[in-house]
Amino acid sequence: MTKQDIFDAYSDYIMPTYTKMPYIFVKGKGMKVYDIDAKQYLDFFPGWGVGNVGHCHPAVMSAVRDQVGKLIHLPNNYYHSAQAKLAKEIIRNSFDGKVFFSNSGAEANEAAIKLARAYGSKFATPKYEILTFENAFHGRTLATITATGQKKYQKGFEPLVEGFVTNLPLNDFGALTCAVSEKTVAVLLEVVQGEGGINVVTEDFITAVRKLCDEKKMLLIIDEVQTGLGRTGKMFGYQNYQIQPDIITLAKSLGGGLPIGCMLAKREIADTLQPGMHASTFGGSPIVCKAALGVFKAIVGDKMLANVAKMSPYLFGKLKNLSAKHKAIKEVRGVGLMVGIELNIKGKEIVEECAKRGLLINCTHDYVLRLMPALNVTKRQIDAAVRILDGVLKGMD
Ligand SMILES: Cc1ncc(COP(=O)(O)O)c(C=O)c1O
């Protein structure tokens, strides 16, 4: 197919749900991707949060290659070792409990919402309401767009799902306390809001939320779909704080590019979901579990958390220098290698111009440039990216 054939086929046969950029990629390796004309790009937003270990990491490739000729899929009424090993690996790196495997982040959150409701249904006065926050993002299914609480994702899909309070300002404990009632069963949040513009939860807030959840027998659910697997410098984002959640949800980078999601719940509540109450045909198939084991191997084996500890201050330092130079930059914020550059102007044009110059980044919430490079990014790659961004911003000031 020629480039034009591909563009035409998309416009004729694929639903226009995505705003697309006119690039056709054919290959990826580490921090780099290559287009159909063999032009090389530095990917500072690999896979929309999927690429924590970079494109085609050898540990992921060899795990998948090894499994693909043996058994690709197995329904969940049977056993296989990859799922067992992966569950143990996730728990070893977080907290004791049990997992449910899904295919995506939205499905992991759906599972968490169902578990919370099933847990709440056992109280003398059943509890079902879930509290979420302004600018949160939890997925695109009906329940998760409701939990997301941003009108733009909900418009046209009403009526939404009952049982959510979604307009709470992040880091405002007073507002949260006012919203709690005897119906409240859980608080659901991201410790760094990704789609919402890289907004970081404060230590005081999360500590107070944890205490309140304990007092009121509510569950604290942390959506780690974007913050998980080393993105913030710890294996999971909540580990930057002195708290432990009751449930975490994972997806995106867990499969190193293959679709897998997961909900981990503390042991005391995990058995709330009994046989027949929840299921997924593909969830946790041998091939995706092997890929995810490859991701853990890559993060640990390549000492990626140590690299984030070094590269994070380096990148933030470079960006702070940029911000001193360019009027267009309002603020630089984030944790680890989850970085937001808030602008005074819309970021779309900057993203497009960077891509033309060989740098892939993202803009969220119209005004926030988002950089989430692979966790093994090097100083040279950071220098190259910042140089391109600097050049593009020069034309915008
Ligand atoms: C924090 C968070 N939760 C959930 C999701 C939804 O994940 P998925 O697209 O895999 O359903 C996303 C996707 O961007 C996300 O960032």
The ligand as an SDF file (V2000), in Angstrom:
LIG
                    3D

 16 16  0  0  0  0  0  0  0  0999 V2000
   -5.0880    6.8270   34.4880 C   0  0  0  0  0  0  0  0  0  0  0  0
   -5.7700    6.0640   33.3930 C   0  0  0  0  0  0  0  0  0  0  0  0
   -6.7130    5.1760   33.7030 N   0  0  0  0  0  0  0  0  0  0  0  0
   -7.3380    4.4450   32.7550 C   0  0  0  0  0  0  0  0  0  0  0  0
   -7.0430    4.6090   31.4310 C   0  0  0  0  0  0  0  0  0  0  0  0
   -7.7430    3.7970   30.3820 C   0  0  0  0  0  0  0  0  0  0  0  0
   -6.8930    2.7990   29.9090 O   0  0  0  0  0  0  0  0  0  0  0  0
   -7.2440    2.0250   28.5410 P   0  0  0  0  0  0  0  0  0  0  0  0
   -7.1320    2.9880   27.4300 O   0  0  0  0  0  0  0  0  0  0  0  0
   -6.2210    0.9170   28.5020 O   0  0  0  0  0  0  0  0  0  0  0  0
   -8.6200    1.4840   28.7090 O   0  0  0  0  0  0  0  0  0  0  0  0
   -6.0640    5.5330   31.0490 C   0  0  0  0  0  0  0  0  0  0  0  0
   -5.7450    5.7780   29.6230 C   0  0  0  0  0  0  0  0  0  0  0  0
   -5.1960    6.7500   29.2140 O   0  0  0  0  0  0  0  0  0  0  0  0
   -5.4120    6.2750   32.0600 C   0  0  0  0  0  0  0  0  0  0  0  0
   -4.4790    7.1840   31.7630 O   0  0  0  0  0  0  0  0  0  0  0  0
  1  2  1  0
  2  3  1  0
  2 15  2  0
  3  4  2  0
  4  5  1  0
  5  6  1  0
  5 12  2  0
  6  7  1  0
  7  8  1  0
  8  9  2  0
  8 10  1  0
  8 11  1  0
 12 13  1  0
 12 15  1  0
 13 14  2  0
 15 16  1  0
M  END
$$$$
